[in-house]
Amino acid sequence: MLSLAQQKEFSVLGKVIDSATRQPLLGASAFCQNTTHGTITNNEGLFFLRLPGGGYDLVISYTGYAKYVTRISSNQVLADTLVIELVKEEKTMTEVAVVASNEVADGLTKYGSFFTDHFIGTTPNASQCVLQNPEALRFFYTKKRNRLKVTAKEDLIVKNYALGYTIRYQLDSFSYDYNTNISQFTGYPFFQEMDSTDAVAEKWIKSRAKTYLGSRLHFMRSMFDSSASEEGFIVEKLDDDPKSVKGTIIKDLYDSTVYIADSNDVTINWAGRYRVSYKTVYPDKRFLEELKLPANTRMQVTLVAVTDGFVIEENGYFYEQYDVINTGYWAWKKLAELLPYNYEYE
């Protein structure tokens, strides 16, 4: 695959204004989520970003206003100036009262560690991550639904000393269903490179490479590049019966009936359940212990449920992401294992 530096760059010029007054908003945050590319607006509400080729979710946020998110790509023809109108948020007293009634007063003490295990993770990398502002968290428990919900009053700041990133995470919501033991969280991470000595930077390069191999980002890029098999991935189509683990290996991942490539992106017309195995790097021992799997397991295995296909762009970004649900190894690797879309494997 071409390095990101070799791919076509593109620029985004935007103007952020108040939807009601039409006045420019100074200091609004503009960033591409899950990247290191971001800035703030100037006195005229303007921002400018130069991005490597590929796809991104552009996030615009400003205190007191509803967040604005739009998909952008080097494949799109963008207007000279992208005008973004932010709408002021208004919460009624009734809404505030209902939410407050479920808030857990000592939530951080009671659920703090539980949250970080399910948000940052329990991997070896996670043990080297620090949530710097846990006081921003708010915890809500609904007894009727037996569900925990977590929100944040401000962006969460996570220092990942394993990979060398400071992550500013705009958490929309986190929920954990105690009936099904399923956790879900949505939000928008922004990465910043941490300063270091040359020796530490070299260590981070190796750690990032280890994290990348077999990851979902690695898989998506290799599918875009038609090199998944060569990269070490094996894909099976599982039986329709949700209780069945039987699968058939897909020998031709690039069959034109399900794999449609053009010069800009790749459409994968999958539907149903798939098993993606990565044979080049063994699964982490902690993963095997937590899931009570045999210690001699030799492949990283992820189950992927696809609603109605997806589209991959050259940097590994794909959409619609909510239509692709992962369980298994990719799901175990949470925020502590996340790499930005502009990461380059060395």
Secondary structure, DSSP 8 states (H G I E B T S, - for coil): ---TTTS--EEEEEEEEETTT--B-TT-EEEETTBS-EEE--TTSEEEEEE-SSEEEEEEE-TTB--EEEEEETTS---SSEEEEE-B----HHHHHHHHHTB-TTHHHHHHHHHHHHHT-SSTTGGGEEES-GGGEEEEEETTTTEEEEEESS-EEEEETTTTEEEEEEEEEEEEETTTTEEEEEEEEEEEE----HHHHHHHHHHHHHHHTTSHHHHHHHHHTT-HHHHTEEEEEE-SSTT---EEE-S-TT-TTTEEE-SSEEEE---EEEEEEE-SS---HHHHHHTT--TT--SEEEEEEESS-EEEETTS-EE-GGGEEEEEHHHHS-GGG---TT----
